[in-house]
Amino acid sequence: MKGQKTEQQAAEALQACLADVPFLQVRRIQANLRQGGVEADLVVDLKTQDGSPLRIVVEVKTSGQPRLARDAANKLLRLRKVFPDAYRVFMAPYISPQAAEICEKEGVGYLDLAGNCRLAFGQVYIRREGIRNPFVQ
């Protein structure tokens, strides 16, 4: 079971990653948003330089094992019905290479707490690898 601390760390890591994109502004982050019978761990509302809104829906897990990456991708697929235009992201303290591959295959972004990531939506493409992760299990 994930806790509030993990979700807070995830929100901070995502904000730090997106801060490098000069034409994006984080407008609001909501935790545990329930709509349409499903709950999103984090919903991040962004605004582009030209004022266009973007939304990211995040599933946070306490582990980035491949099994949990598949679970997260499935839940994010269900969330697409509630948030149809949102970009979907899986976050965990550490995401294994196998879990990252699952996310890419499913069209889901990923980010771990060290900053290793692949986020690709709109005009944004961020890929970081090789950052030493203290959360490796």
N, C-alpha and C positions, 0 to 999 in steps of 0.2 A: 504494500500500500504506500503510495507516495504521500508526502506530507506537504504542508504549506511552505516549509523551508526549501524543498526541492523546486516547487513551482516558482518561488521567489527568485531562486538562483537561475532558473530557466529564463524568467522574464528579464533579469539583468543581463544574462549572456546574449539573449536575442537583441536587446537594446544596444549593447556594446558592438555587436556585429553590424547592425544596421546603421550605427552612427558613422561608419566609414562611407556610407553612400550619401553624397552631398545633396542629391535632389529628393531625398526622402525625409519626412518628419514623422516621428511617432506621435500620434495624437492621443491615443488611449490604449491602455492594456486592462483587460477584464479577466479575472480568474474565475474558474468554475462557472461559466456561463451556461445555463440550461435553457435549451429551446427545442421545440419539436420532439420532446422525449429523449433527447441525447444531451450529454454535457461535454462541453469543450473545456479542457484544462486552462487554456489561455486563448483569448481572442485579441489580436493586435490590430488596431485601426491606424492606418498610415495615410499620409497626404503627400502627393508628389509636388514638385515645384510649380506645376501648372494648375494645382488645386484638385487634381483627380484623386478620388479615394481608392485605397487598396486595403485589403484585409488579409490577415494571416490567422489561420486556426492551427493551434498547437496541441499535440498530445504529448504529455510528459510521462516518462516512466523512470523508475529508479535504477533500471539496468538497460543497457543497449544490446542485449543478446538478440540473435536473429529471430527467435520465437516471439519476443516482445516487439520487435520491429514489424513483424507480420501482423500481430495483434493491433498495433498502433495504426498501420496502414489500413486495416479493415475498419477500425473505428473512424478514421479520418474519411474513409469512403462513405460511411453512413452520415457523417457530418456534412458532406457535400450536398446532401438533400436540404439541409437547413441553411447552409452558407454556400450557395452554388458558385459564387464568383471568388471565393477565398482560396488562397494558396495554402496548401497543407504541409505541416512541418512536424517531424518527430524529433523529440529532444530527450536526452538522457545524460547522466554524468559522463559516461563513456559509450561511444558507439563503435562496435567492432566493424572491421572491413566487410564482413559478410552482411551485417545489418545495413551498412551504407549501400551495398549493392542491391539489397532488397528494396530499399527506399527509392533508389534511382529507377529500378525496374517498374515500380508502382507509381512513379511520377510524384513522389513525396520528397520534400526537402528534409534535411537533417542538420542538427547542430548539437555538439556536445558542450559540456561546461568549460572545456579548455579553449574552445573556439574553432575546433575542426568542424568544417561544414561544407554543405553544398546547398545553396539557395538559388533558385532560378525562377524568377517570375517577372512579368512585364519587361522592363529594360534592365532589370537587376540580375546579375550573375556573380555570385560570390562562391569561390571554392578555396578552402584552406585545408591543407593536410600537413601532417608531421609536427603539429604543435604537441609538445610533451604533455601528456594527460595524467594528472595525479590520481585519477579515478579508475584507472585500468583495473579490471577484476580478473 
